Amino acid sequence: MALPVQLQLRYWGIAAVVLFLLLWVLGDVILPFVLGGAFAYMLDPIADRLERLGLGRIAATIVITFFAALVVLVLALLVIPTLIQQIGALINGAPGSIARLQAFLTERYPELLDTESTLRQSLQSITETLRARGGQVLEGLLSSAGSLFNVAVLMILVPVVTFYLLMDWDRMVARVDSLLPRDHAPVIRKLAREIDDTLAAFIRGQGTVCLVLGTYYAMALMLVGLEFGLAVGFLSGLVSFIPYVGAVVGGALAFGLAIFQFWGEWHWIGVVVIIFFSGQMLEGNILTPNLVGGSIGLHPVWLIFALAAFGTLFGFVGMLVAVPVAAALGVLTRFGIAQYQESPLYRGQAGRDEGPQD
C-alpha cells in the first residue's frame, strides 16, 4: 500500500531541507568533491565509449586520467603563467588606462571635464581606487582561494575524487536506481533522463563552445598584437556560457584596449571588432547548433538568477552547483506544470465533462 501523498511530500521536503543544510554547513569543505563529481560526470561518456571499444572500466579511467594530466601539465607550463601575468598586468595597468582616457576626453571634449564636472570627479575617483587597490586584486583572489581551501590539497584531492567517482560511476548510478521508491521509480527515471539531457547539452556542449570561443578570441587578439589579448580572450570564453554576455564583456574590454593601443590606426580597431563579430557568427551558426543543439530549457535570465542566488547563499560552491540545480528545477517545474494542466484544478468542470480523449 502506497504512502499518502501528504506523507510522501513531508519526507521529500525533509530530504530537501537536509540537503540544503548540508550545503550550508559544509560549504567549501565539499568543494573538491563537487569538482570531482562534475569532472566525473563530464568524462563518463568518454569512459563509456572506451568500454565499448574493448577496454575495462579501470583501464578506461586510467587512460582518461593520463591524458587529462598531460593536458593540465601542458597548460601549467605554457598557458597559465602567461595568463596570470597578463591578468595581473591588466589590473595594474588599469589606472594608466583611465588616466589616458581622461587626457583624451580633456583634449577632445574639454567642456565635459570641467573641474567641477561629475565625469571628471568620477574618473579621478576610479583612478585613485584602482591605483590604491588594483594591484592587490589578483593577490587577494589567490589568497582568498587559498584561505578557503589549501590549493595544494585541492589539486591532490580533486583528481583522486574524480578518478574513483569515474571508475565507479555506473555502479553508483545502478545503486541509486535500486533505492528509488518502486511506485515512483519510472517517473523519477524519466525526470532524471530529462535532467541529464539538459545538463549534457549545457555543460558538455556549452563547455566545448566556451573552450573553442576562448581559444579563438585569445589567438586572434594575440595575432592582432593586442596587449593582454590572452587574458581578454580567456575571460570572454569563460563567460560565454551566458548567451551574448561573453561577446559583450570581452568585446567591450578588447575595444577599449584597442582604442588606447591603436589610436589613429582605425583598421586595427576594426579588426578587433570583426574578431568578436565573427566569433558570434561562429557561435550562433556553427558551434551552438552542432554542440549544444536546440533549446535546453535554461533561459539566460533564469541562469543568471541561479548563479547570483546560489553564489550569495553558498559562495563559490553555490556557483558550481547553480547550473545543475537550475536545470533540475527547470525540468521539475515543467513536469509540475504538465501535471497541473492535466488535473481537475486546471481543467475544471469542462474538463471532467469532456472526459478522456481517444
VOGU-3710 file (C-alpha; in Angstrom, 3 decimals, decimal comma):
1> malpvqlqlr> 0,000/0,000/0,000  1,459/3,333/-1,073  2,037/6,084/1,463  -0,420/9,006/1,412  0,653/11,893/-0,786  0,899/14,300/2,151  3,242/11,949/3,999  5,389/11,480/0,875  5,632/15,242/0,426  6,706/15,551/4,036
11> ywgiaavvlf> 9,528/13,028/3,566  10,724/14,612/0,327  10,573/18,047/1,945  12,692/16,837/4,855  15,236/15,391/2,410  15,419/18,710/0,546  15,910/20,660/3,783  18,670/18,267/4,898  20,456/18,675/1,552  20,164/22,470/1,816
21> lllwvlgdvi> 21,579/22,449/5,352  24,458/20,180/4,322  25,430/22,607/1,565  25,100/25,498/4,012  27,146/23,903/6,817  29,814/22,070/4,849  30,302/24,890/2,356  33,821/24,896/0,959  34,711/21,593/2,647  32,839/19,777/-0,119
31> lpfvlggafa> 34,483/21,843/-2,875  36,868/19,065/-4,061  34,015/16,549/-4,060  31,732/18,846/-6,058  34,521/19,483/-8,573  35,399/15,794/-8,697  31,773/14,839/-9,283  31,437/17,451/-12,039  34,568/16,205/-13,817  33,479/12,578/-13,453
41> ymldpiadrl> 30,066/13,412/-14,897  31,619/15,167/-17,899  34,146/12,378/-18,527  31,737/9,442/-18,081  30,631/9,391/-21,778  34,289/9,092/-22,828  34,801/6,203/-20,414  31,648/4,509/-21,741  32,908/4,845/-25,294  36,300/3,387/-24,381
51> erlglgriaa> 34,474/0,478/-22,749  32,570/-0,134/-25,984  35,931/-0,234/-27,757  37,009/-3,128/-25,525  38,702/-1,510/-22,527  37,651/-2,327/-18,979  36,332/0,405/-16,751  39,550/0,643/-14,754  41,689/0,758/-17,908  39,420/3,406/-19,447
61> tivitffaal> 39,661/5,519/-16,291  43,468/5,225/-16,282  43,681/6,271/-19,954  41,433/9,294/-19,371  43,405/10,274/-16,256  46,710/10,056/-18,140  45,576/12,319/-20,986  43,875/14,746/-18,582  47,098/15,006/-16,563  49,029/15,601/-19,795
71> vvlvlallvi> 46,699/18,430/-20,814  46,912/20,029/-17,352  50,718/19,792/-17,432  50,907/21,483/-20,834  48,564/24,251/-19,672  50,526/24,708/-16,450  53,810/25,067/-18,335  52,731/27,075/-21,365  49,479/28,959/-20,846  48,647/29,551/-17,186
81> ptliqqigal> 51,802/31,554/-16,251  51,291/33,894/-19,214  47,591/34,197/-18,421  48,226/35,108/-14,775  50,903/37,595/-15,822  48,581/39,298/-18,319  45,657/39,459/-15,870  47,938/40,993/-13,250  49,338/43,468/-15,765  45,820/44,320/-16,929
91> ingapgsiar> 44,737/45,086/-13,358  47,893/47,056/-12,578  47,657/48,975/-15,843  44,031/49,981/-15,352  44,886/53,303/-13,602  47,097/54,314/-16,528  44,313/53,469/-18,978  41,863/55,616/-17,016  44,393/58,457/-16,979  44,851/58,213/-20,762
101> lqaflteryp> 41,074/58,216/-21,215  40,833/61,323/-19,062  43,581/63,030/-21,097  41,855/62,096/-24,364  38,493/63,431/-23,212  40,138/66,584/-21,887  41,738/67,188/-25,278  38,700/66,376/-27,408  35,832/67,473/-25,208  37,161/69,927/-22,591
111> elldtestlr> 33,652/71,057/-21,632  32,868/67,547/-20,349  35,781/67,589/-17,949  35,386/70,869/-16,200  36,976/70,937/-12,762  33,568/70,634/-11,117  32,075/68,149/-13,596  30,719/64,838/-12,364  32,549/62,920/-15,117  35,946/64,305/-14,113
121> qslqsitetl> 35,365/63,550/-10,450  34,217/60,018/-11,295  37,301/59,327/-13,403  39,583/60,674/-10,712  37,845/58,548/-8,116  38,167/55,408/-10,267  41,832/56,145/-10,943  42,643/56,613/-7,273  40,761/53,453/-6,323  42,496/51,349/-8,948
131> rarggqvleg> 45,868/52,778/-8,076  45,340/52,068/-4,398  43,737/48,654/-4,690  44,094/47,411/-8,250  47,477/45,800/-7,721  46,121/43,851/-4,780  43,117/42,349/-6,577  44,855/39,343/-8,109  46,810/38,632/-4,940  43,602/38,977/-2,938
141> llssagslfn> 41,814/36,478/-5,158  44,629/33,981/-4,868  44,979/34,435/-1,104  41,223/34,135/-0,560  41,136/30,943/-2,606  43,991/29,628/-0,512  42,204/30,526/2,711  39,048/28,733/1,597  40,877/25,552/0,871  44,572/24,880/0,591
151> vavlmilvpv> 45,366/24,966/-3,121  47,860/22,141/-2,907  45,356/19,877/-1,138  42,700/20,847/-3,668  44,969/19,905/-6,570  45,568/16,499/-4,991  42,035/15,719/-3,841  40,153/16,704/-6,987  41,996/14,251/-9,298  41,717/11,465/-6,709
161> vtfyllmdwd> 37,990/12,045/-6,190  37,450/12,292/-9,951  39,334/9,028/-10,554  37,334/6,986/-8,057  33,977/8,510/-8,984  34,637/7,959/-12,684  35,673/4,354/-12,063  32,533/3,579/-10,041  30,095/5,892/-11,840  27,928/3,208/-13,460
171> rmvarvdsll> 27,758/1,169/-10,264  26,776/4,249/-8,245  24,006/5,076/-10,708  22,724/1,499/-10,557  22,842/1,560/-6,757  20,862/4,812/-6,581  18,345/3,377/-9,043  17,863/0,323/-6,818  16,989/2,593/-3,871  14,245/4,521/-5,683
181> prdhapvirk> 10,698/4,154/-4,338  9,145/1,454/-6,509  5,877/3,335/-7,051  7,675/6,415/-8,340  10,755/4,843/-9,964  9,519/5,182/-13,599  8,670/8,870/-13,155  11,926/9,605/-11,311  13,929/7,838/-14,053  12,108/9,857/-16,720
191> lareiddtla> 12,819/13,128/-14,911  16,438/12,092/-14,290  16,907/11,407/-18,024  15,491/14,831/-18,874  17,780/16,493/-16,331  20,744/14,550/-17,712  19,878/15,569/-21,270  19,663/19,214/-20,198  22,945/19,081/-18,296  24,682/17,183/-21,081
201> afirgqgtvc> 23,563/19,763/-23,624  24,607/22,638/-21,410  27,727/21,539/-19,529  29,335/19,332/-22,161  28,073/21,219/-25,196  28,294/24,767/-23,882  31,586/23,967/-22,150  33,040/22,991/-25,514  31,641/26,174/-27,046  33,302/28,250/-24,322
211> lvlgtyyama> 36,622/26,460/-24,875  36,519/26,958/-28,646  35,473/30,618/-28,376  38,047/31,377/-25,684  40,797/29,812/-27,798  39,638/31,646/-30,909  39,390/35,043/-29,194  42,746/34,635/-27,420  44,654/33,520/-30,540  43,042/36,117/-32,806
221> lmlvglefgl> 43,681/39,002/-30,401  47,268/37,887/-29,833  47,863/37,669/-33,610  46,499/41,206/-33,983  49,001/42,287/-31,351  46,516/43,499/-28,759  48,030/43,815/-25,314  46,503/41,400/-22,812  44,904/39,530/-25,728  45,276/36,158/-23,987
231> avgflsglvs> 43,594/37,409/-20,803  40,750/39,103/-22,685  40,159/36,011/-24,845  40,187/33,737/-21,801  37,693/35,934/-19,930  35,455/36,180/-22,999  35,349/32,420/-23,403  34,857/31,864/-19,679  31,580/33,825/-19,534  30,308/32,725/-22,949
241> fipyvgavvg> 28,072/30,119/-21,298  25,632/33,025/-20,786  24,456/33,938/-24,311  25,878/37,227/-25,624  27,456/38,149/-22,274  30,894/36,817/-23,231  30,918/38,724/-26,504  29,617/41,935/-24,908  32,004/41,884/-21,931  35,037/40,676/-23,874
251> galafglaif> 34,232/42,861/-26,872  33,864/45,985/-24,761  37,123/45,280/-22,916  39,028/44,485/-26,123  37,557/47,515/-27,899  38,594/49,810/-25,059  42,129/48,411/-25,014  42,331/48,657/-28,804  41,355/52,337/-28,743  44,207/53,145/-26,364
261> qfwgewhwig> 46,751/50,941/-28,159  45,794/51,559/-31,809  44,556/55,157/-31,614  44,816/56,558/-35,144  45,208/53,081/-36,703  41,485/52,560/-37,243  41,901/49,413/-39,323  43,307/47,521/-36,312  40,420/48,706/-34,136  38,083/47,490/-36,871
271> vvviiffsgq> 39,851/44,107/-36,906  39,205/43,715/-33,158  35,501/44,448/-33,720  35,418/41,949/-36,595  37,012/39,272/-34,382  34,160/39,433/-31,877  31,506/39,805/-34,563  32,825/36,725/-36,366  33,013/34,899/-33,037  29,286/35,486/-32,536
281> mlegniltpn> 28,608/34,298/-36,073  30,697/31,188/-35,420  28,864/30,502/-32,165  25,345/31,122/-33,446  25,601/29,327/-36,795  28,083/26,506/-36,221  29,100/25,816/-32,612  25,838/26,094/-30,675  23,611/24,270/-33,240  26,072/21,370/-33,540
291> lvggsiglhp> 27,431/21,086/-29,992  24,513/22,234/-27,844  21,519/21,586/-30,069  18,112/23,156/-29,679  16,520/24,638/-26,636  17,802/23,116/-23,398  15,283/24,799/-21,147  17,749/27,120/-19,398  16,729/30,688/-20,136  19,629/33,152/-19,750
301> vwlifalaaf> 17,714/35,202/-17,151  16,957/32,080/-15,104  20,621/31,055/-15,337  21,868/34,468/-14,196  19,413/34,442/-11,283  20,515/30,933/-10,240  24,187/31,904/-10,328  23,549/35,063/-8,306  21,270/33,384/-5,757  23,389/30,289/-5,132
311> gtlfgfvgml> 26,592/32,313/-5,177  25,181/34,577/-2,470  23,910/31,684/-0,350  26,763/29,198/-0,683  29,704/31,142/-2,129  31,911/29,519/-4,756  30,425/26,052/-4,179  26,973/27,525/-4,748  28,048/28,885/-8,129  29,330/25,435/-9,080
321> vavpvaaalg> 26,035/23,713/-8,269  23,859/26,550/-9,622  23,697/25,218/-13,191  22,739/21,595/-12,368  20,251/22,756/-9,726  18,754/25,262/-12,170  18,464/22,523/-14,793  16,820/20,145/-12,318  14,395/22,816/-11,099  13,541/23,684/-14,698
331> vltrfgiaqy> 12,707/20,056/-15,507  10,687/19,654/-12,304  8,835/22,890/-12,967  7,866/21,782/-16,480  6,756/18,428/-15,081  4,704/20,152/-12,393  3,053/22,437/-14,959  2,187/19,432/-17,143  0,667/17,646/-14,142  -1,270/20,768/-13,220
341> qesplyrgqa> -2,681/21,086/-16,739  -3,933/17,502/-16,538  -5,520/17,987/-13,126  -9,137/18,920/-12,298  -7,800/22,112/-10,701  -6,845/23,361/-14,173  -9,398/21,599/-16,368  -12,340/22,312/-14,090  -15,849/21,069/-14,719  -15,496/21,388/-18,510
351> grdegpqd> -12,546/19,030/-18,453  -14,475/16,450/-16,434  -17,489/16,700/-18,750  -15,351/16,137/-21,835  -13,831/13,003/-20,376  -10,712/11,284/-21,692  -9,834/11,893/-25,304  -9,111/8,870/-27,503
//
